[in-house]
Amino acid sequence: MSESTIHGGSTLPGSVDRASTPPSLDETLALMRHIVEHPVSARYSPWFSTYYADLTGREYLGRYVRFLDTWLAMLGRPVAGLEILDAGCGFGIMATLIALRGGRVHGLDCHQGMIDTFRTYLDILPDELPITPQVGDVAAMPYEDASFDLVLSHEAISHYGDVDGFFREAARVLRPGGALLLSDSNNALNPQVVRDTWQIWRAFELGPAGAQVHGHTIETPFIDQRRDLLIQAGLAEETAALLAQETSGLWGKQLFEAAKRYQETGELPGRVYRDGQCPIDPVQGYYIERLFDPRELVAALCAVGLRPSLRAYLGGARGGLLAVANALLTSPPLTPLALRLARAFRIVAYKPSSAPSQRSSGNTFSKEDNPVGPSGGGNK
Ligand SMILES: C[S@@+](CC[C@H](N)C(=O)[O-])C[C@H]1O[C@@H](n2cnc3c(N)ncnc32)[C@H](O)[C@@H]1O
């Protein structure tokens, strides 16, 4: 095994081995410590240190890796050698783990600060990994048609402003026989998830700053961000505070246009926040954890010509009984029941290898045996 020395004297498996042997947990831990503790970490976005619960903790990282490996297993083949897009890659830790499994990964995210951090730590890795981070919108991807074998979206779809646009783009950039793999924990079929999410939404919109709500830390509530943006644009504090209340869900140019209209006509925008509305980040324009009925996503994927298969995900990355329950309850006949109990869902959607009306012609990556959705029956 060829090895490279990393910060702290530990080792990282060399590129020669990646395709056949994923790194051990010890090697992955050493790499995460290298990323987190290296002096260049002073240049990371401040958000990086709170974004992952505990990247250098064995228990957390072990769970994260097991989660990733069970998710990727839905493909039915290894990721080594595949051209992969991580759509909404954030800080890119998952993309990095996939590159360590031999995938050639492109990371796309609209958040400049996250991509900058990703690039900063890639530069200090001892062994060059096949990863290309890029700023961009998943609904208008900067890639040629048929560029990827696999498009991934992990906990990201609930933040996209234009999910249909993302599906169209994913179908375009996938090669015939390639697959889109989705994972999200905003399952609107589970009533507890809906209750928790409404509380998260309210806190993101109205605060208070510093609140901890179901694993989220509220930094500056959106209503306060809108007020501050309007004050910076020259409005008096009182007017800015009034308009901040009246402009829930507006962002960027829309916010300033609404303020201008109010100043010209006295007409209030009338968008006071109501419970059950998913707030939108006033600067970046992304949603905070939209809820999805995953069966509707399945229908939308069929509409762009992909062949989706839906599974509930009850958890189990820690192993033990939950992993067994997950394996039993998420089998296709039990999926409708499991979707009411699970917080999360996973979808794998294949792009047909040939004309949509024909079956797969033996491409080992194409797995069209259990499509669900309007035309596929099965798990609806
Ligand atoms: C909850 S994070 C998940 C990040 C990463 N997939 C992970 O698992 O750590 C959601 C990400 O989606 C990104 N995002 C939201 N809308 C996007 C869009 N339209 N285009 C690209 N990225 C987007 C956000 O910037 C954010 O990094």
The ligand as a Tripos MOL2 file, in Angstrom:
@<TRIPOS>MOLECULE
LIG
   27    29     1     0     0
SMALL
NO_CHARGES

@<TRIPOS>ATOM
      1 C1        -27.9610   20.9220    4.1210 C.3       1 LIG1
      2 S1        -26.7400   21.3290    2.9330 S.3       1 LIG1
      3 C2        -26.1460   19.7050    2.4790 C.3       1 LIG1
      4 C3        -24.7380   19.7460    2.0060 C.3       1 LIG1
      5 C4        -24.0840   18.3970    1.7210 C.3       1 LIG1
      6 N1        -24.7820   17.6800    0.6720 N.3       1 LIG1
      7 C5        -23.9820   17.5890    2.9700 C.2       1 LIG1
      8 O1        -24.6060   16.5280    3.0380 O.co2     1 LIG1
      9 O2        -23.2680   17.9850    3.8860 O.co2     1 LIG1
     10 C6        -27.6260   21.8490    1.5130 C.3       1 LIG1
     11 C7        -26.7060   22.4670    0.4890 C.3       1 LIG1
     12 O3        -27.4390   22.7380   -0.7050 O.3       1 LIG1
     13 C8        -26.9030   23.9230   -1.2610 C.3       1 LIG1
     14 N2        -27.8710   24.4620   -2.2330 N.ar      1 LIG1
     15 C9        -29.1280   24.8930   -1.9970 C.ar      1 LIG1
     16 N3        -29.7110   25.3110   -3.1490 N.ar      1 LIG1
     17 C10       -28.8090   25.1170   -4.1420 C.ar      1 LIG1
     18 C11       -28.8120   25.3450   -5.5400 C.ar      1 LIG1
     19 N4        -29.8980   25.8280   -6.1510 N.pl3     1 LIG1
     20 N5        -27.7030   25.0610   -6.2480 N.ar      1 LIG1
     21 C12       -26.5960   24.5640   -5.6230 C.ar      1 LIG1
     22 N6        -26.5400   24.3130   -4.2950 N.ar      1 LIG1
     23 C13       -27.6210   24.5700   -3.5510 C.ar      1 LIG1
     24 C14       -26.6670   24.8050   -0.0460 C.3       1 LIG1
     25 O4        -25.7670   25.8660   -0.3140 O.3       1 LIG1
     26 C15       -26.1270   23.7960    0.9370 C.3       1 LIG1
     27 O5        -24.7240   23.6860    0.8870 O.3       1 LIG1
@<TRIPOS>BOND
     1     1     2 1
     2     2     3 1
     3     2    10 1
     4     3     4 1
     5     4     5 1
     6     5     6 1
     7     5     7 1
     8     7     8 2
     9     7     9 1
    10    10    11 1
    11    11    12 1
    12    11    26 1
    13    12    13 1
    14    13    14 1
    15    13    24 1
    16    14    15 ar
    17    14    23 ar
    18    15    16 ar
    19    16    17 ar
    20    17    18 ar
    21    17    23 ar
    22    18    19 1
    23    18    20 ar
    24    20    21 ar
    25    21    22 ar
    26    22    23 ar
    27    24    25 1
    28    24    26 1
    29    26    27 1
@<TRIPOS>SUBSTRUCTURE
     1 LIG1         1 GROUP 0 **** ****
